[in-house]
Amino acid sequence: MSKKILIISSSPRKGGNSDSLCDSFQCGAEEAGNSVKKIALREKNIACCTGCGACALSHKCVQQDDMDVIVDEMIAADIIVLATPVYFYTMCAQLKTMIDRMNARYTEVVNKAFYFILTAETTDAQKMERTADGLRGFLACLKGAEEMGILYAPGLGKAGAARSSPAFQKAYEMGKRIH
Ligand SMILES: Cc1cc2nc3c(=O)[nH]c(=O)nc-3n(C[C@H](O)[C@H](O)[C@H](O)COP(=O)(O)O)c2cc1C
């Protein structure tokens, strides 16, 4: 049965490495008959969590921006892809800001399958593990979340490098295997 897939591309670089791998994943997943939506966080207005605590009771954030629409898309999806460049060996700020803002509604995101796409300049993929661990911390808070796959794409510096790397085909195949 075809799946509803939401890809969250968090890099500030449009057409950059993780963004290109998202496109390749999307291409494979669509060819396999799935329905795919991609959200680029750089195009969204998401303020930082202020830690005010109001959402603990209301399950609503006092800030009104694009976050509610993103959570609605996550709830509607069967599968969520989180893509990030490695920034100082953790996820980029755009993705962390989105995750922190899940505080109001993360309990609504249940039984989702997740894939991770990580890009970095280092050629040592092992060094990217701690970035994956950060994402796993988020999944640990979600009921029924399952990590289905992770694509480490090391050795990518300049924007565009991903398109001529082996990771580009791997991202396509990862998407294509979903059905
Ligand atoms: C602020 C910043 C921090 C970075 N930190 C790291 C790092 O800690 N380790 C690393 O290997 N690459 C680091 N990089 C390089 C990026 O991870 C790399 O260029 C990646 O391919 C960018 O992906 P993107 O094109 O999707 O943004 C950093 C780049 C920037 C702009």
Ligand as a Chemical Component Dictionary entry (heavy atoms), coordinates in Angstrom:
data_LIG
# 
_chem_comp.id                   LIG 
_chem_comp.type                 NON-POLYMER 
_chem_comp.pdbx_formal_charge   0 
_chem_comp.three_letter_code    LIG 
# 
loop_
_chem_comp_atom.comp_id 
_chem_comp_atom.atom_id 
_chem_comp_atom.alt_atom_id 
_chem_comp_atom.type_symbol 
_chem_comp_atom.charge 
_chem_comp_atom.model_Cartn_x 
_chem_comp_atom.model_Cartn_y 
_chem_comp_atom.model_Cartn_z 
_chem_comp_atom.pdbx_ordinal 
LIG C1  C1  C 0 27.612 26.597 10.475 1  
LIG C2  C2  C 0 28.196 25.367 9.851  2  
LIG C3  C3  C 0 28.715 24.380 10.674 3  
LIG C4  C4  C 0 29.246 23.210 10.128 4  
LIG N1  N1  N 0 29.725 22.260 10.961 5  
LIG C5  C5  C 0 30.233 21.122 10.437 6  
LIG C6  C6  C 0 30.752 20.110 11.306 7  
LIG O1  O1  O 0 30.744 20.205 12.520 8  
LIG N2  N2  N 0 31.258 18.986 10.723 9  
LIG C7  C7  C 0 31.291 18.816 9.368  10 
LIG O2  O2  O 0 31.762 17.798 8.920  11 
LIG N3  N3  N 0 30.782 19.757 8.538  12 
LIG C8  C8  C 0 30.268 20.901 9.032  13 
LIG N4  N4  N 0 29.751 21.860 8.194  14 
LIG C9  C9  C 0 29.690 21.587 6.748  15 
LIG C10 C10 C 0 28.287 21.099 6.317  16 
LIG O3  O3  O 0 27.789 20.084 7.166  17 
LIG C11 C11 C 0 28.362 20.553 4.894  18 
LIG O4  O4  O 0 28.807 21.547 4.009  19 
LIG C12 C12 C 0 27.008 20.004 4.441  20 
LIG O5  O5  O 0 27.179 19.299 3.239  21 
LIG C13 C13 C 0 26.004 21.122 4.247  22 
LIG O6  O6  O 0 24.774 20.585 3.844  23 
LIG P1  P1  P 0 23.682 21.488 3.102  24 
LIG O7  O7  O 0 24.262 21.833 1.742  25 
LIG O8  O8  O 0 22.496 20.633 3.031  26 
LIG O9  O9  O 0 23.467 22.714 3.938  27 
LIG C14 C14 C 0 29.252 23.044 8.724  28 
LIG C15 C15 C 0 28.741 24.058 7.894  29 
LIG C16 C16 C 0 28.235 25.209 8.450  30 
LIG C17 C17 C 0 27.680 26.297 7.549  31 
# 
loop_
_chem_comp_bond.comp_id 
_chem_comp_bond.atom_id_1 
_chem_comp_bond.atom_id_2 
_chem_comp_bond.value_order 
_chem_comp_bond.pdbx_ordinal 
LIG C1  C2  SING 1  
LIG C2  C3  SING 2  
LIG C2  C16 DOUB 3  
LIG C3  C4  DOUB 4  
LIG C4  N1  SING 5  
LIG C4  C14 SING 6  
LIG N1  C5  DOUB 7  
LIG C5  C6  SING 8  
LIG C5  C8  SING 9  
LIG C6  O1  DOUB 10 
LIG C6  N2  SING 11 
LIG N2  C7  SING 12 
LIG C7  O2  DOUB 13 
LIG C7  N3  SING 14 
LIG N3  C8  DOUB 15 
LIG C8  N4  SING 16 
LIG N4  C9  SING 17 
LIG N4  C14 SING 18 
LIG C9  C10 SING 19 
LIG C10 O3  SING 20 
LIG C10 C11 SING 21 
LIG C11 O4  SING 22 
LIG C11 C12 SING 23 
LIG C12 O5  SING 24 
LIG C12 C13 SING 25 
LIG C13 O6  SING 26 
LIG O6  P1  SING 27 
LIG P1  O7  DOUB 28 
LIG P1  O8  SING 29 
LIG P1  O9  SING 30 
LIG C14 C15 DOUB 31 
LIG C15 C16 SING 32 
LIG C16 C17 SING 33 
# 
